[in-house]
Amino acid sequence: MGEDQQIRAAKFAIGQIVKHRVYPFRGVIYDVDPTFNNTEEWWQSIPEAVRPKKDQPYYHLFAENEQATYEAYVSEQNLLPDDSNKPISHPAVKDFFAGLEDGRYLYPSHLQS
């Protein structure tokens, strides 16, 4: 990484519920990459007109839409906070988090530092 590039602090946190800025899905963050960390093929598959920059945090989500639950990898520029306080129905949520409190999922106590 060149001296002119800086890693930005992540705007969202693990356990936070977010929604996509454009597409109709929401999810809970379970991991964060400081910059893009997926395959070049994945990145190139995004239409160029809406392709996000690589030099920003990317978030791993347990996601859901009206039809399904799945995992998503989303750039920070495409996420917004979800203030609905509705739980996420993805089946992995109950295995990964200890519960939902005040609109945020909590780590199990054995994972907290």
C-alpha positions in Angstrom: 0.0 0.0 0.0 1.4 3.4 -1.0 2.0 6.2 1.5 -0.9 8.2 0.0 -3.4 5.5 0.9 -4.8 5.3 4.3 -7.1 2.7 5.9 -10.3 4.3 7.1 -11.8 3.3 10.4 -15.0 1.3 9.8 -18.2 3.3 10.2 -20.2 0.2 11.2 -19.5 -2.4 13.8 -19.9 -6.2 14.3 -23.4 -6.9 15.6 -24.9 -3.8 14.0 -28.0 -4.2 11.8 -27.7 -2.4 8.4 -29.5 -2.2 5.1 -28.3 -1.8 1.6 -28.5 1.7 0.1 -29.8 0.4 -3.3 -31.0 -3.2 -3.1 -33.9 -4.4 -0.8 -32.0 -6.4 1.8 -30.8 -5.9 5.3 -28.5 -7.9 7.6 -26.2 -8.0 10.6 -22.5 -7.5 10.3 -20.4 -10.5 11.5 -17.0 -9.4 10.1 -15.2 -6.4 8.6 -12.3 -6.1 6.2 -10.4 -2.8 6.3 -10.3 -2.8 2.4 -11.7 -5.1 -0.3 -10.7 -8.7 0.3 -12.6 -10.8 -2.2 -11.8 -12.1 -5.7 -11.1 -9.9 -8.7 -13.8 -11.9 -10.5 -16.4 -11.0 -7.8 -15.5 -7.3 -8.1 -15.6 -7.3 -11.9 -19.0 -9.0 -11.8 -20.5 -5.8 -10.4 -21.7 -3.5 -13.1 -19.1 -0.7 -13.6 -21.6 2.1 -13.2 -22.3 0.9 -9.6 -18.9 -0.8 -8.8 -17.6 0.5 -5.4 -14.0 1.5 -4.8 -11.8 -1.1 -3.2 -10.1 1.2 -0.7 -12.9 1.3 1.9 -14.2 -1.1 4.6 -16.2 -4.1 3.3 -18.6 -5.9 5.6 -19.7 -9.6 5.8 -23.4 -9.8 6.6 -25.9 -12.5 7.5 -28.4 -11.0 5.2 -32.1 -11.4 4.3 -34.6 -10.1 1.8 -38.2 -11.0 1.2 -37.3 -14.3 -0.5 -34.2 -15.7 1.3 -31.4 -15.5 3.8 -27.8 -15.6 2.6 -24.4 -14.1 3.2 -23.4 -10.8 1.6 -20.2 -8.8 1.1 -20.9 -5.1 0.9 -18.9 -2.0 0.6 -19.3 0.7 3.3 -20.6 3.2 0.7 -23.6 1.0 0.0 -24.7 0.5 3.6 -27.0 2.5 5.9 -28.0 1.9 9.5 -31.2 -0.1 9.9 -33.2 1.4 12.8 -36.2 -0.9 12.5 -35.2 -2.9 15.6 -36.5 -6.0 13.8 -34.4 -9.2 14.2 -32.5 -10.8 11.3 -34.0 -14.2 10.4 -30.8 -15.7 9.0 -30.3 -19.1 10.8 -26.5 -18.4 11.5 -27.4 -15.4 13.7 -28.4 -17.6 16.7 -25.2 -19.6 16.5 -22.9 -16.5 16.1 -24.5 -14.0 18.5 -25.7 -14.1 22.1 -28.9 -12.1 21.4 -30.4 -8.8 20.3 -30.3 -5.9 22.7 -31.3 -2.3 21.9 -31.2 -3.0 18.1 -27.7 -4.6 18.2 -26.6 -8.2 18.3 -24.3 -9.1 21.1 -21.2 -11.4 21.1 -21.4 -14.4 23.4 -19.4 -13.7 26.5 -16.7 -16.2 25.6 -15.9 -14.2 22.4 -15.7 -10.8 24.1 -12.3 -9.4 24.9 
